[in-house]
Amino acid sequence: MRAQLIDARSDRHIWAERYDRPLDDVFAIQTDIAKAIADQLQATLSPAEKAAIEQPPTSNLVAYDRYLRAKKFYEMMTFDARSPETIRQAIRLLEQAVAHDPKFLVAHCLLARSHAYMYWLGADHTPGRVALAKQALSIALQLQPHGSEPHLAAAWLAYHCHRDYQGAFAELAIAQPGLPNDPSVFSLPAFIARRRAEWEQCTANFERAVELDPRSTWIIQQAAQTYWLLRRFSDMARLLDRGLVATPGDANTRVARALVDLESHADVQPVHETIQTILLEDPSAVDAIADQWLYVALCRRNEAEIMSALASIPEIGIIPFNVRMPRSFCEGLVARAQGNVIGSDSAFSSTGSEMEKALREQPDYAEALSVLAMSDAARGRKEDALNEGRRAAELLPVTKDAMTGAEILRNLAITYTWVGEKDRAIKQLEELLPLYGPVSYGQLKLHPWWDPLRDDPRFETVMEKAKKPVELK
C-alpha cells in the first residue's frame, strides 16, 4: 500500500510512504497513515482526535469492504442518470456490512442517509422508505448517542425526509464539534439555504465545502448546479473546470461543462461534440449521461440521437433537478416532438397511471401531481391538467422549497403551454425568471417544450430576459 499527501489545489506533492504489511493489518496501517499526515501538516491532535484515529471503524474486513464499495456508489450522484440505481446498490452493500458487523456505526449512518436520499430522489417516495431510514438512524444513535456521525445522519434525515430545516440545523450543531473539517458542515447549510432562497449564504457555503474537499465531484457538481439555476454561467464553468482538474475523465462533469454554452448562448455544438467524444472513448458511459444526451438531442432535433439516448434511459426515468420523470414521460416527450400523437398518448397514459398510483397513497405529493399535470396536458385533458398543476404549486410553493417549488412552476408553465393557454404560460415564465429555477435562454430557444409559444412575440421578450442572471436578494 502506498500513501501520498498532495495539495489538491496545486497538485503539489508533499509526502509519500509505502506500507508493506498483511491485508488484515489494514486498520493499523490507516492509523499510522493518519498520524503521519498529522505530523506532516504539523497538526496538534486533541486526546479525543487521537482516540478516534486509533479506533478502527470495524474489525470485520468483509463489512469494511462492503462499506467502502457502498460509499463509492453513494457519491455517484447529481448529474448521473444512474443515481437511483447506484443508491439502491449502496443500500444493498450497507445492509450486508451491518449484517457482518451489527455494531458498525458509520455503516448504519450511511445506510440511514441512503434510505433518506432514495426517498428524496422520488425513486421510492413512500413512508416505508422513511421508516427504514429512521430504523438505521435509531441503531446508530443507540450505538453512540452523543456521537457526531449519528447526529450528522440525523441532520440529513431531517432535511431529506421532512424538509425540517430547523431540525437539521439543531442536529448539525451537535455533530459539528466532532467533525470540524467535514464538508457536510458547510454543504448541508448550503442545501438548506438553497431551499430558503438565501443565495449568498448558499453559494458561500458551497464554495467553502469545495475548499475543504476539492476532489469531491459531488460537491463541485452541486455547487455548479446552484450557479446554473441562478444563470451565473461563468461561475458554473469555473467550478466545473476545477472539477475536471481533479477528475478529468468524469463524463458527467465534462458534459455539464459543455452545457454552459447551450444554456447561456443556445450553442449546441460544444456539448454535442463532447458527448460524441465521450461515447467514442467509452460507449458504456451512455448510461451515466443518458438524460443529458436526451436533453441535448431534443434541443438539436436530431432523430437518430434522440432515439439512441432514449434507449439508455432507465425504467425509473430521470431526475433533472428534483422532480422524477419516469421513462414513459421521456417516451411521451419524444413522441410529441416527433408529431406521433398515438405514441405520445400511450406513453403519457402510462405516466399518468404511475403518478395516480403514487397520489392514491400520498395525495399531497406535489412532485407527482406536477408530472401528472403535464401528462394530462399532453393528452388533451385540459381541466384536469390545470387543476393538478395549480394544486402542485399550492402544495409546494417556493416559500417552502425555493428549488423544487421553482421546478414545479416551470412544469406549470409547460402545462399551460401544452393546453394552449399561451397568456398564462408566458405570464408564468415572466414570474419565474426572477426566481431561482430551471429555465435558461438556451432551453427556451431550443427545447421542444416551448414550441407552441414560438409564434408569440412576447416569448421573444421572455427569452431575452432569460439571458440575464438572477438578481440575488
C-alpha positions in Angstrom: 0.0 0.0 0.0 1.3 3.4 -0.9 0.1 6.6 0.8 0.6 10.1 -0.6 -0.2 13.6 0.6 -0.9 16.0 -2.2 -2.1 19.6 -2.1 -5.3 19.2 -4.1 -5.4 22.9 -5.0 -1.9 23.0 -6.6 -1.3 19.2 -7.2 2.0 19.7 -5.3 3.5 16.5 -3.9 4.0 16.8 -0.1 4.7 13.3 1.3 4.6 9.7 0.4 5.3 6.4 2.2 4.9 2.7 1.3 3.4 0.2 3.7 4.2 -3.5 3.1 2.0 -5.4 5.6 -0.6 -8.1 5.5 -4.1 -7.1 4.5 -5.5 -8.0 7.9 -3.4 -5.2 9.3 -5.2 -2.6 7.2 -6.7 -0.6 10.1 -3.4 -0.3 11.9 -1.9 0.9 8.6 -4.7 3.5 8.4 -3.9 4.7 11.9 -0.2 5.0 11.1 -1.1 7.0 7.9 -3.4 9.4 9.7 -0.7 10.1 12.3 2.0 10.6 9.7 -0.2 13.0 7.8 -0.9 14.9 11.0 2.8 15.1 11.6 3.4 16.4 8.0 0.8 19.1 8.5 2.2 19.9 11.9 -1.2 19.4 13.4 -1.8 19.2 17.1 -4.3 16.4 17.9 -6.5 16.5 20.9 -6.9 13.4 23.1 -10.3 12.8 21.5 -8.9 13.1 18.0 -6.0 10.7 18.8 -8.5 8.2 20.2 -10.7 8.5 17.1 -7.7 7.8 14.8 -6.7 4.8 16.9 -10.2 3.3 17.0 -10.9 1.2 13.8 -14.5 1.6 12.4 -14.8 -2.2 12.4 -12.7 -5.2 12.9 -14.6 -7.1 10.1 -12.8 -6.8 6.8 -15.9 -8.1 4.8 -18.1 -5.4 6.4 -15.5 -2.8 5.7 -15.2 -3.8 2.1 -19.0 -3.6 1.7 -19.0 -0.1 3.3 -16.2 1.3 1.1 -18.0 0.0 -2.0 -21.3 1.5 -0.9 -19.6 4.8 -0.1 -18.3 5.0 -3.6 -21.8 4.3 -5.0 -23.3 6.9 -2.7 -21.0 9.5 -4.1 -22.1 8.8 -7.7 -24.9 11.4 -7.7 -26.0 14.8 -9.0 -25.6 14.7 -12.8 -25.5 10.9 -13.1 -28.6 9.3 -14.7 -27.9 6.1 -12.7 -28.3 7.8 -9.3 -31.5 5.8 -8.3 -29.8 2.5 -9.1 -26.5 3.4 -7.5 -28.2 4.4 -4.3 -30.1 1.0 -4.4 -26.7 -0.7 -4.8 -25.3 1.3 -1.9 -28.2 0.2 0.3 -27.7 -3.5 -0.6 -24.0 -3.3 0.3 -24.6 -1.4 3.5 -27.2 -4.0 4.6 -24.5 -6.6 4.1 -22.0 -4.5 6.0 -24.2 -4.2 9.1 -25.1 -7.9 8.9 -21.5 -8.8 9.1 -20.9 -6.3 11.9 -24.1 -5.1 13.7 -22.0 -2.5 15.6 -20.5 -0.9 12.5 -21.5 2.7 13.4 -20.6 4.6 10.2 -22.3 1.9 8.1 -25.6 2.4 9.9 -25.2 6.1 9.5 -24.6 5.9 5.7 -27.5 3.4 5.4 -29.8 5.8 7.1 -28.7 8.6 4.8 -29.0 6.3 1.7 -32.6 5.4 2.5 -33.4 9.1 3.1 -31.8 10.0 -0.2 -33.8 7.4 -2.0 -37.0 9.0 -0.6 -35.8 12.5 -1.5 -35.0 11.4 -5.1 -38.5 10.2 -5.6 -37.2 6.7 -6.5 -39.1 5.4 -3.6 -41.1 8.3 -2.1 -43.0 6.2 0.4 -43.5 6.2 4.2 -41.9 2.8 4.3 -38.6 4.2 2.9 -38.6 6.9 5.6 -39.2 4.2 8.3 -36.1 2.3 7.0 -34.0 5.5 7.3 -35.2 6.1 10.8 -34.6 2.5 11.8 -31.0 2.6 10.7 -30.5 6.0 12.4 -32.0 4.6 15.6 -29.5 1.8 15.7 -26.6 4.3 15.1 -27.9 6.5 18.0 -28.1 3.5 20.3 -24.5 2.6 19.4 -23.3 6.2 20.1 -25.9 8.5 21.5 -23.6 11.6 21.6 -21.6 10.7 18.5 -21.0 13.2 15.7 -21.7 10.8 12.9 -25.2 9.7 14.1 -26.2 13.3 14.6 -24.9 14.3 11.2 -27.0 11.5 9.7 -30.0 12.8 11.7 -29.5 16.2 10.2 -29.6 14.8 6.7 -32.7 12.8 7.5 -34.4 15.9 8.8 -33.6 17.6 5.5 -34.3 14.8 3.1 -37.3 13.2 4.7 -39.2 16.2 6.2 -37.8 19.4 4.8 -37.2 20.2 8.5 -34.6 22.8 8.2 -34.5 23.9 11.8 -34.3 20.3 12.9 -31.4 19.7 10.5 -29.5 22.7 11.9 -30.1 21.5 15.5 -28.6 18.1 14.7 -25.8 19.7 12.8 -24.9 21.8 15.8 -24.5 18.6 17.9 -22.4 17.0 15.1 -20.2 19.9 14.1 -17.7 20.0 17.1 -16.6 16.4 16.4 -16.4 16.9 12.6 -14.9 20.4 12.2 -13.5 19.7 8.7 -16.3 17.5 7.3 -17.6 19.1 4.1 -21.2 18.4 5.3 -20.7 21.1 7.9 -20.9 23.5 5.0 -22.6 21.6 2.3 -25.8 20.8 4.3 -26.3 24.5 5.3 -25.7 25.3 1.6 -28.5 22.9 0.6 -30.8 24.4 3.2 -30.0 27.9 2.1 -30.8 26.9 -1.4 -34.3 25.7 -0.3 -34.8 29.0 1.5 -33.7 31.2 -1.4 -30.8 32.5 0.7 -28.5 32.6 -2.3 -25.5 34.4 -0.9 -25.3 32.0 2.1 -25.9 29.1 -0.2 -23.0 30.0 -2.6 -20.6 30.9 0.2 -21.2 27.6 2.0 -20.8 25.6 -1.2 -17.6 27.4 -2.1 -16.3 26.6 1.4 -17.3 22.9 1.1 -15.4 22.8 -2.2 -12.3 24.3 -0.5 -12.5 21.6 2.2 -12.9 18.7 -0.4 -11.7 20.0 -3.7 -11.7 16.5 -5.2 -15.3 15.8 -4.4 -17.1 15.5 -7.8 -20.5 15.5 -5.9 -19.9 18.8 -4.1 -18.4 20.5 -7.1 -21.4 19.4 -9.3 -23.9 20.6 -6.6 -22.2 24.0 -6.3 -22.1 24.3 -10.1 -25.8 23.3 -10.3 -26.6 26.2 -8.0 -24.9 28.6 -10.4 -26.7 27.0 -13.3 -30.1 27.7 -11.8 -29.0 31.3 -10.9 -28.0 31.6 -14.6 -24.5 32.6 -13.4 -22.8 30.5 -16.1 -19.3 31.9 -15.7 -19.3 30.7 -12.1 -20.7 27.4 -13.2 -17.9 27.0 -15.8 -15.2 28.0 -13.2 -16.3 25.3 -10.7 -16.7 22.6 -13.4 -13.2 23.4 -14.8 -11.9 22.9 -11.3 -13.7 19.6 -11.1 -12.2 18.5 -14.4 -8.7 19.2 -13.0 -9.5 16.8 -10.1 -11.3 14.1 -12.2 -10.6 14.8 -15.9 -12.3 11.6 -17.0 -15.7 12.2 -15.3 -18.2 12.0 -18.1 -21.0 13.9 -16.3 -18.7 16.8 -15.4 -17.4 17.0 -19.0 -21.0 17.2 -20.4 -22.1 19.7 -17.8 -19.2 21.9 -18.6 -20.1 21.8 -22.3 -23.7 22.5 -21.5 -22.7 26.0 -20.4 -22.7 27.1 -24.0 -26.1 25.6 -24.7 -27.8 27.1 -21.7 -26.2 30.6 -21.9 -25.9 31.1 -25.7 -28.1 28.3 -27.3 -24.9 26.9 -28.8 -25.3 23.1 -29.0 -22.1 22.3 -30.8 -19.7 22.1 -27.9 -21.9 19.7 -25.9 -22.7 17.7 -29.0 -19.0 17.2 -29.7 -18.3 16.4 -26.1 -20.9 13.7 -25.9 -19.7 12.1 -29.2 -16.1 12.1 -27.9 -17.2 10.5 -24.6 -19.2 7.8 -26.4 -16.2 7.0 -28.7 -13.9 6.7 -25.8 -16.3 4.6 -23.6 -19.6 3.5 -25.1 -20.7 2.4 -21.6 -20.7 6.0 -20.5 -24.1 6.4 -22.2 -25.8 5.0 -19.1 -24.3 7.9 -17.0 -25.1 10.7 -19.4 -28.3 9.4 -21.0 -30.6 12.1 -19.5 -28.2 14.9 -20.6 -27.8 13.4 -24.0 -31.6 13.2 -24.5 -31.9 16.8 -23.5 -29.2 17.9 -26.0 -30.6 15.6 -28.8 -34.0 17.2 -28.3 -32.6 20.6 -28.5 -30.7 19.7 -31.7 -33.8 17.9 -33.1 -31.6 15.0 -34.2 -33.8 12.0 -34.7 -31.1 9.3 -34.5 -29.5 10.8 -31.4 -32.9 11.2 -29.7 -33.7 7.5 -30.1 -30.2 6.4 -29.1 -30.3 8.5 -25.9 -33.9 7.4 -25.1 -32.8 3.7 -25.4 -30.5 4.2 -22.4 -33.0 6.0 -20.1 -33.7 3.6 -17.2 -37.2 2.5 -16.5 -37.4 4.6 -13.3 -36.7 7.6 -15.5 -34.7 10.8 -15.0 -34.4 13.4 -12.2 -33.2 16.5 -13.9 -33.3 18.5 -10.7 -35.9 17.5 -8.1 -38.9 16.1 -9.9 -38.6 12.5 -11.2 -40.0 11.9 -14.7 -40.4 8.2 -15.4 -39.1 6.7 -18.7 -42.7 6.7 -20.1 -42.7 10.5 -19.7 -39.5 10.7 -21.7 -41.0 8.4 -24.4 -44.1 10.7 -24.5 -41.9 13.8 -24.8 -40.0 12.2 -27.7 -43.2 11.1 -29.5 -44.7 14.5 -29.0 -41.6 16.2 -30.5 -41.9 13.8 -33.5 -45.6 14.6 -34.0 -46.5 11.0 -33.1 -49.9 11.5 -31.5 -50.7 7.9 -30.8 -47.3 7.2 -29.3 -47.5 10.3 -27.2 -50.9 9.5 -25.9 -49.9 5.9 -25.0 -46.7 7.0 -23.2 -48.2 9.8 -21.3 -51.1 7.5 -20.3 -48.5 5.2 -18.7 -47.0 8.1 -16.9 -50.4 9.2 -15.7 -51.2 5.8 -14.3 -47.9 5.7 -12.4 -48.4 9.2 -10.9 -52.1 8.4 -10.0 -51.0 5.3 -8.1 -48.4 7.4 -6.1 -51.0 10.0 -5.4 -53.6 7.5 -4.1 -51.0 6.6 -1.4 -49.8 10.2 -0.9 -52.4 12.7 -2.1 -50.2 15.7 -1.3 -47.1 14.5 -3.2 -46.6 17.7 -5.2 -43.9 16.4 -7.5 -46.1 13.5 -8.7 -49.0 15.9 -9.2 -46.9 18.2 -11.3 -45.8 15.3 -13.6 -49.4 14.2 -13.8 -50.5 17.7 -14.9 -48.0 17.7 -17.8 -49.1 14.2 -18.8 -52.8 15.1 -18.8 -52.0 18.3 -20.7 -50.2 16.3 -23.4 -53.3 14.0 -23.6 -55.7 16.9 -24.0 -57.2 16.6 -20.6 -57.2 20.4 -20.1 -59.2 20.9 -16.9 -57.6 18.1 -15.1 -54.2 19.3 -16.1 -54.8 22.8 -14.9 -56.2 21.8 -11.6 -53.3 19.4 -11.0 -50.6 21.8 -12.0 -52.0 24.6 -9.8 -52.6 22.3 -6.9 -48.9 21.1 -7.1 -47.8 24.7 -6.9 -50.0 25.3 -3.9 -48.7 22.2 -2.1 -45.1 23.1 -2.5 -44.6 26.9 -3.0 -41.2 28.5 -3.4 -41.6 29.9 0.1 -41.4 26.3 1.4 -38.8 25.0 -1.1 -37.3 27.5 -3.5 -35.7 24.9 -5.6 -38.4 22.3 -6.1 -41.1 25.0 -6.0 -39.5 26.7 -8.9 -39.3 23.5 -10.9 -43.0 22.9 -10.3 -43.7 26.4 -11.5 -41.7 25.6 -14.6 -43.7 22.5 -15.1 -46.9 24.5 -14.6 -45.7 26.8 -17.4 -45.2 23.7 -19.6 -48.7 22.6 -18.7 -50.2 25.9 -19.7 -48.2 25.8 -22.9 -49.4 22.3 -23.9 -53.1 23.0 -23.2 -53.0 26.2 -25.4 -53.1 28.7 -22.5 -50.4 30.9 -24.0 -51.2 34.0 -22.0 -50.9 32.1 -18.7 -47.8 30.2 -19.9 -45.9 33.4 -20.7 -47.1 35.1 -17.5 -45.9 32.1 -15.5 -42.5 32.3 -17.2 -42.3 36.1 -16.6 -42.9 35.4 -12.9 -40.5 32.5 -12.8 -37.5 34.1 -14.4 -36.6 36.5 -11.5 -36.6 33.4 -9.2 -34.1 30.6 -8.9 -35.3 28.0 -11.4 -34.5 25.5 -14.1 -35.1 27.9 -17.1 -32.4 29.2 -19.3 -32.1 31.1 -22.6 -30.8 28.1 -24.4 -33.7 25.9 -23.1 -36.3 28.4 -24.1 -34.7 28.9 -27.5 -34.2 25.2 -28.4 -36.2 22.7 -26.4 -39.5 21.3 -27.8 -41.3 22.0 -24.5 -41.8 25.6 -25.7 -42.6 25.1 -29.4 -46.3 26.2 -29.1 -45.1 29.6 -27.9 -42.7 30.3 -30.7 -45.1 32.3 -32.8 -45.8 34.8 -30.0 -43.6 37.9 -29.9 -43.9 38.1 -26.1 -42.0 34.8 -26.0 -39.0 36.5 -27.6 -39.1 39.1 -24.8 -39.1 36.3 -22.3 -36.1 34.7 -23.9 -34.2 37.9 -23.8 -34.9 38.2 -20.1 -33.5 34.7 -19.6 -30.1 35.9 -20.8 -29.6 37.8 -17.5 -28.6 36.1 -14.2 -30.9 36.0 -11.3 -30.5 39.0 -9.0 -29.6 38.0 -5.5 -31.7 39.4 -2.7 
